[in-house]
Amino acid sequence: MAKINVKVCLGTTCFVMGSANLQELIELVPRKYGDKVEVSGSPCLGLCSIDWEFSKAPYVKVDDEVIKEATVEKVLAAIDKKLK
């Protein structure tokens, strides 16, 4: 199975809207999933620019799946779903 890639948007909008709270994924994910999942930050995923007025920041990508209004719980649920 290929490694799951998690990218946390750290652009200004996402950071202000809560991606700072997602930084705990950097420690939590390796403890929970070992080397099956890789977490990294991205300067900007460019997702809020698609429809700025209705932005659902913060955004996280789990492989190709976009998580809107991301929380640690939503990201972990997406990872669990991919690992099944």
C-alpha beads as a LAMMPS data file, in Angstrom:
LAMMPS data file: protein, C-alpha beads

84 atoms
83 bonds

1 atom types
1 bond types

-500.0 500.0 xlo xhi
-500.0 500.0 ylo yhi
-500.0 500.0 zlo zhi

Masses

1 110.0

Atoms # bond

1 1 1 0.000 0.000 0.000
2 1 1 1.291 3.443 -0.912
3 1 1 1.947 5.946 1.831
4 1 1 -0.941 8.336 2.527
5 1 1 0.051 11.965 2.019
6 1 1 -1.555 14.612 4.267
7 1 1 -1.010 18.278 3.387
8 1 1 -2.116 20.963 5.820
9 1 1 -2.629 24.392 4.257
10 1 1 -0.701 27.027 6.191
11 1 1 -1.701 29.964 3.986
12 1 1 -2.865 33.099 5.782
13 1 1 -6.602 32.420 5.536
14 1 1 -6.331 28.796 6.605
15 1 1 -3.905 29.638 9.400
16 1 1 -6.218 32.335 10.797
17 1 1 -9.252 30.053 10.404
18 1 1 -7.690 27.246 12.425
19 1 1 -4.926 25.354 10.666
20 1 1 -2.619 26.380 13.503
21 1 1 -4.651 23.949 15.617
22 1 1 -3.891 21.170 13.132
23 1 1 -0.171 21.246 13.891
24 1 1 -0.727 18.544 16.508
25 1 1 -1.171 16.158 13.558
26 1 1 2.609 16.316 13.058
27 1 1 3.113 14.448 16.353
28 1 1 -0.155 12.517 16.531
29 1 1 -0.130 10.890 13.089
30 1 1 3.281 9.152 13.340
31 1 1 2.370 7.764 16.778
32 1 1 -0.976 6.440 15.546
33 1 1 -0.105 5.271 12.011
34 1 1 3.676 4.831 11.968
35 1 1 5.208 5.224 8.530
36 1 1 1.920 4.606 6.652
37 1 1 1.098 8.322 6.647
38 1 1 3.215 11.398 5.948
39 1 1 2.130 14.850 7.165
40 1 1 3.467 18.108 5.781
41 1 1 2.536 21.762 5.696
42 1 1 1.919 23.647 2.488
43 1 1 2.390 27.414 2.093
44 1 1 -0.992 27.494 0.308
45 1 1 -3.154 24.853 -1.364
46 1 1 -4.993 27.567 -3.321
47 1 1 -8.404 26.157 -2.430
48 1 1 -9.993 29.242 -0.871
49 1 1 -9.242 31.254 -4.004
50 1 1 -11.643 29.043 -5.971
51 1 1 -14.613 30.624 -4.188
52 1 1 -13.286 33.183 -1.723
53 1 1 -16.719 34.408 -0.576
54 1 1 -17.754 30.917 0.523
55 1 1 -14.353 29.711 1.726
56 1 1 -14.450 26.689 4.023
57 1 1 -10.959 27.173 5.477
58 1 1 -8.927 25.585 6.900
59 1 1 -8.241 23.027 4.202
60 1 1 -6.330 19.761 4.373
61 1 1 -5.689 17.294 1.563
62 1 1 -5.538 13.592 2.377
63 1 1 -4.084 12.265 -0.857
64 1 1 -6.544 13.771 -3.385
65 1 1 -9.450 14.198 -0.951
66 1 1 -10.043 17.800 0.137
67 1 1 -11.212 18.256 3.727
68 1 1 -13.065 21.536 4.222
69 1 1 -13.319 23.210 7.636
70 1 1 -10.711 20.692 8.712
71 1 1 -10.322 19.527 12.285
72 1 1 -7.978 16.940 13.749
73 1 1 -10.950 14.572 14.064
74 1 1 -12.004 15.009 10.410
75 1 1 -8.449 14.407 9.190
76 1 1 -8.006 11.278 11.330
77 1 1 -11.369 9.938 10.096
78 1 1 -10.279 10.467 6.471
79 1 1 -6.991 8.654 7.130
80 1 1 -8.799 5.769 8.854
81 1 1 -11.184 5.478 5.873
82 1 1 -8.257 5.321 3.412
83 1 1 -6.457 2.673 5.464
84 1 1 -9.456 0.313 5.464

Bonds

1 1 1 2
2 1 2 3
3 1 3 4
4 1 4 5
5 1 5 6
6 1 6 7
7 1 7 8
8 1 8 9
9 1 9 10
10 1 10 11
11 1 11 12
12 1 12 13
13 1 13 14
14 1 14 15
15 1 15 16
16 1 16 17
17 1 17 18
18 1 18 19
19 1 19 20
20 1 20 21
21 1 21 22
22 1 22 23
23 1 23 24
24 1 24 25
25 1 25 26
26 1 26 27
27 1 27 28
28 1 28 29
29 1 29 30
30 1 30 31
31 1 31 32
32 1 32 33
33 1 33 34
34 1 34 35
35 1 35 36
36 1 36 37
37 1 37 38
38 1 38 39
39 1 39 40
40 1 40 41
41 1 41 42
42 1 42 43
43 1 43 44
44 1 44 45
45 1 45 46
46 1 46 47
47 1 47 48
48 1 48 49
49 1 49 50
50 1 50 51
51 1 51 52
52 1 52 53
53 1 53 54
54 1 54 55
55 1 55 56
56 1 56 57
57 1 57 58
58 1 58 59
59 1 59 60
60 1 60 61
61 1 61 62
62 1 62 63
63 1 63 64
64 1 64 65
65 1 65 66
66 1 66 67
67 1 67 68
68 1 68 69
69 1 69 70
70 1 70 71
71 1 71 72
72 1 72 73
73 1 73 74
74 1 74 75
75 1 75 76
76 1 76 77
77 1 77 78
78 1 78 79
79 1 79 80
80 1 80 81
81 1 81 82
82 1 82 83
83 1 83 84
